Amino acid sequence: MTNCIFCRIVSGQIPSKRVHEDAEVVAFEDANPAAPTHILVVPRRHLATLDDSSDADAGLLGRLVVVARQIAAKRDLAGGYRLVMNVHAGAGQSVFHVHLHVLGGRTFGWPPG
């Protein structure tokens, strides 16, 4: 997807501060962080929303969570961190490429939003 900003980051067309990359997933610092630690974990393959995934994507979606956990451990977020995936604009999704936010380094309230 040539007009997807995350596809362009994954391909290297747009520079990012990467913290992880493997065959399926890329993780990078959010350009507008909402917490002291704010990392985006994205699949290399374009999926616009979680609703565009299928049962065949279970491994990939699980990989996003595993990478998020690894990042949290490396960033010493043992005191707590939040994982967020917004699905569709009504929930706050602004980039239509599946991504998981890893947020930490401060106290979070509940309920969010």
Secondary structure, DSSP 8 states (H G I E B T S, - for coil): -TT-HHHHHHHTSS---EEEE-SSEEEEE-SS-SSSEEEEEEESS--SSGGG--GGGHHHHHHHHHHHHHHHHHTT-TT-EEEE---SGGGT--SSS--EEEEESS---SS--
